[in-house]
């Protein structure tokens, strides 16, 4: 089996994006375009991947995950010039090299596998991924001979009127025999309308030397879209979103309205889970089976166990147990852990806290930097006062405790097991186990006070 390598072209700034953010870092379904490309290539058994970067190289590096080396293209002089930058890493290796643009986030592992398979089956020195475009304007055209073999690629600006009528286009994705690629790259000239060194010119050089050049035509043109502006970015987002949602539906997830549901490509959802409109699931979120999510719910990088309901709420970077009910209008902030059968109700905020099994924080409460045990009831309007203006402190509420309405727990403080804190109390000292704690001013009634006030 031939060794496989990959070169990802990601050096362009993307001026048509009209953005300070480098083009390949614009997100599609919550992930940078170039990361989608890297993730697909990583599934192909590629032994070396080189990402060619230029504008904002250090910034781009910092936003890329995965097994890739980097090469720098200081000046953007064309695609052939970009690939040459990888020569120090790849030039002397034997195998097949895949060349992909970093702004093609919709390409799939399956298509790239078929491209490589075609290339190796026919013994080609180069294979072009092509597609049929309804509107081929701006794309290089695939020119075939009378037998249907690839003769050459003509860039749009260099094409004759007859060549412009061709609707089979070059997608900008290729396979090459690695050694032949780097042997002939130095022969490419910039004698063209753009004054650039075009990678497709290697195809013509290989043909002139009687090497086999083949093409694999992808069935879905949309998969090959290159994102150069915000219009194409929105188009790619829509296509990717439909692809993701369809995958989940085929795996047993129900969507009330898939067109208004946004799920990242890295999220996983169990069967028989119901997703309501307006739901946004981001990052590497994992949702179990038989859950109900939404409407109008945002979940990011969190684990949600089976049989849990989250509606009209926000959950970030947290662990939610089984059989939990959250919302409406709850906010679970990062580093929180909500155990099984917990109820987090209306207008409750949980921050960096653990809530034990079967506990309830039902409404209008703030729980921050806290550890709450099992079977605890936190009443309406209760607050853990965790910040003194300089430092954060921890509140502990032990198993079976009851915290009444409008209680302030001034951290650091411990409410003992089975203790009862009366409504309206401000607690500044630890409460012993099974104690009743009352910390509020004694009621004073001034009789006929309003009569006297009105006489004045």
Secondary structure as UniProt FT lines:
FT   STRAND          4..10
FT   HELIX           15..17
FT   HELIX           23..25
FT   STRAND          27..28
FT   TURN            29..30
FT   STRAND          31..32
FT   HELIX           33..41
FT   TURN            42..45
FT   STRAND          48..53
FT   TURN            55..56
FT   HELIX           57..62
FT   STRAND          69..72
FT   HELIX           79..84
FT   TURN            85..86
FT   HELIX           87..90
FT   TURN            91..92
FT   STRAND          96..101
FT   TURN            102..103
FT   TURN            105..106
FT   HELIX           109..122
FT   STRAND          126..132
FT   TURN            137..138
FT   STRAND          141..144
FT   TURN            146..147
FT   STRAND          150..154
FT   HELIX           156..158
FT   HELIX           161..164
FT   STRAND          168..177
FT   HELIX           178..184
FT   HELIX           185..187
FT   TURN            193..194
FT   HELIX           200..208
FT   TURN            209..210
FT   STRAND          213..217
FT   HELIX           221..224
FT   HELIX           230..250
FT   TURN            251..252
FT   STRAND          254..255
FT   HELIX           258..260
FT   STRAND          262..263
FT   TURN            265..266
FT   STRAND          268..269
FT   TURN            271..272
FT   STRAND          274..275
FT   TURN            277..278
FT   STRAND          280..282
FT   TURN            283..284
FT   STRAND          286..287
FT   STRAND          292..293
FT   STRAND          298..300
FT   STRAND          303..304
FT   TURN            306..307
FT   STRAND          309..311
FT   STRAND          314..316
FT   STRAND          319..320
FT   TURN            322..323
FT   STRAND          325..327
FT   STRAND          331..332
FT   STRAND          337..338
FT   TURN            340..341
FT   STRAND          343..346
FT   STRAND          349..351
FT   STRAND          354..355
FT   TURN            357..358
FT   STRAND          360..363
FT   STRAND          366..368
FT   STRAND          370..372
FT   TURN            374..375
FT   STRAND          377..378
FT   TURN            380..381
FT   STRAND          383..385
FT   STRAND          395..397
FT   TURN            399..400
FT   STRAND          402..403
FT   TURN            405..406
FT   STRAND          408..410
FT   STRAND          413..415
FT   TURN            417..418
FT   STRAND          420..421
FT   TURN            423..424
FT   STRAND          426..427
FT   TURN            433..434
FT   STRAND          436..437
FT   TURN            447..448
FT   HELIX           449..455
//
